[in-house]
Amino acid sequence: MMILNCQRTFRMLLEAMSCPGQRMTLPDSAEESPFRPACTTILHTLLDTDTPVALAYPDAAAEHWLRTRCHAPVVPPKDAFFAVATGWSWEEHVFPIGTEEEPENSATLIIEIPTLQGGPNLILRGPGIQSTRAIAPEIGAGFLPFSQHNHALYPRGIDLILCSGRDFLCLPRTTEIEEA
């Protein structure tokens, strides 16, 4: 992936983390990958030889791609800086959440979901949101209790990047999420 594309994607990720729930669209990725375009581009941007990544579920093709295309060490979930999931059960939380002294040692979970619209209506509040923001990702059962528990852990917790096709949005741990 060209360096300029990675720089643009990184800037978009920073903006999306600063404005939780704001939908971003990346250029189409022509690369063959076991992941969809947004996830592929984000992984290329965030991973390198010094960035441990975990797969939420074993997948030989995905592991091979992460090792050979991103040159990232694939590690157990408890050791990951980033984790990637295609489908997710919110009860399965085994990623680092950081500590009170070092909250930055938590993982960022990148999840591929079917769509960023058409799921349950959720209301977001918190830093980067003027009043409230509405989103409706098709995120799966158990997300709301997970997000409320994750928010209560602050400054510890997990940051989320939700990907669908070429689109993504970010939900940092500072974001309060409730049903509409």
C-alpha positions, 0 to 999 in steps of 0.5 A: 500500500502506498505511503500516501494512502496510509497517511490519508487513512491515518488522518481519517482514523484520527478524525474518526476517533476525535468524532465518535460515530462519524462515518468515514469512507475510504478509497476502494482497495484493490488488494486481495485480502481476507478482509473487506476494503476498509478493514484491509486499508486500516490494518495496513495503516496501523500494523508493522513489525513492532505492532502485535495483532490478534485474531479474535477467531483462528483463521489461517488465511487471515493470519498468513495475510497479516504476517506477510502483507502487514509484517505484523506479529500475530499474538494471543489476544492478551498480548495484542495492541490491535485485534481484528474480528470478522463477526464478534460475540460481545461476551468474549472479552479477553483483550488488554484494557490497560491499567489506571497508570498506563491506560494506553496499554489497551487494545483497539478492536477492529471489527467487520460488521455487515453494515453501519446502518440498519441495526438498533438505533444508538445514541452517543455522548461524550468528547468529540460529540457536540450534543448527541450523535445517532448511529445504527450499526448492525453490531450484534446482541450484547453490544450495549452491555459491553459498551456500558461496561467498557465506558465504566472502566475509563480510563481503561477500556477498549477502543473500537473501529467498526468496518463495513465495506469501504466505510468505518466509524470509531467508538473510543472508550470515552463514548457513552452509548445508550439505546435510542 
